[in-house]
Amino acid sequence: MQFEVEPTGGDGAVIRLSGRLNMIAAPLFRELVTRIVDQEGRTRIVVDLAGTDFMDSTGLGALISGLKTTRLAGGDLRIAQACAGGTCGGHDR
């Protein structure tokens, strides 16, 4: 799993994920969101899943944790391109 962070505006950031958001990568994602919120003051985060080819329940839990982190700081977390390429979980939209 790789993470690319692009600051946007004064309090925003886009996190682009590529690879598998699973039990190995989920803690790293949680730490990244916490750092972006706490240290950089960016509370409006978009998570771009276009490059994510797999997510398990721990990955979903990490997204929910990120949502809670941003909301506690007065912001929000949004998900973009969850079904890139026209398929969701191997099924057409």
C-alpha positions in Angstrom: 0.0 0.0 0.0 1.3 3.4 -0.9 -0.2 6.8 0.2 0.2 10.1 -1.6 -0.9 13.2 0.1 -1.8 16.4 -1.8 -2.6 19.4 0.4 -5.6 21.4 -1.0 -6.6 24.8 0.2 -6.0 25.9 3.8 -7.4 23.0 5.7 -7.8 20.2 3.1 -5.9 17.3 1.7 -6.4 14.5 -0.8 -5.0 11.1 0.2 -4.5 8.8 -2.8 -4.2 5.1 -2.0 -2.7 2.5 -4.2 -2.6 -1.2 -3.5 -4.4 -3.2 -0.7 -6.0 -1.5 2.3 -5.8 -4.5 4.6 -4.8 -5.5 8.1 -1.2 -4.5 7.4 -1.8 -1.1 5.8 -4.8 0.0 7.9 -2.8 1.0 11.0 -0.5 3.1 8.7 -3.5 4.8 7.2 -4.9 5.6 10.6 -1.5 7.1 11.7 -1.4 9.1 8.5 -4.8 10.7 9.0 -4.0 11.4 12.6 -0.8 13.2 11.6 -2.5 15.2 8.9 -5.2 16.3 11.3 -3.1 16.9 14.4 0.2 18.1 13.1 -0.8 19.8 9.8 -4.3 21.1 10.9 -5.9 19.7 7.7 -9.4 18.5 8.8 -11.1 18.2 5.4 -9.8 15.1 3.8 -10.8 13.3 0.6 -9.6 9.7 0.3 -9.2 8.7 -3.3 -9.6 4.9 -3.7 -9.1 4.7 -7.5 -5.8 2.9 -7.0 -7.0 0.6 -4.3 -7.5 -3.0 -5.6 -8.6 -4.6 -2.3 -10.0 -3.6 1.0 -10.9 -5.9 3.9 -12.8 -5.1 7.1 -9.8 -3.6 8.8 -9.4 -1.2 5.9 -13.1 -0.2 6.2 -12.5 0.3 10.0 -9.5 2.5 9.2 -11.7 4.7 6.9 -14.3 5.0 9.7 -11.5 5.8 12.2 -10.3 8.6 9.9 -13.9 9.9 9.6 -14.1 10.1 13.4 -10.7 11.7 13.7 -11.6 14.5 11.2 -15.0 15.1 12.7 -13.6 15.4 16.2 -11.4 18.1 14.8 -14.4 19.9 13.3 -13.8 18.6 9.7 -14.9 15.7 7.6 -13.7 12.8 5.5 -15.1 11.9 2.1 -14.4 9.0 -0.2 -13.8 9.4 -3.9 -13.7 6.9 -6.8 -14.6 3.9 -4.7 -15.5 1.9 -7.8 -12.9 3.2 -10.3 -13.0 1.6 -13.7 -16.7 0.8 -13.6 -16.6 -2.2 -11.3 -17.4 -2.7 -7.6 -16.1 -5.9 -6.1 -16.0 -7.5 -9.6 -19.6 -6.5 -10.4 -20.7 -3.9 -12.8 -22.3 -0.8 -11.3 
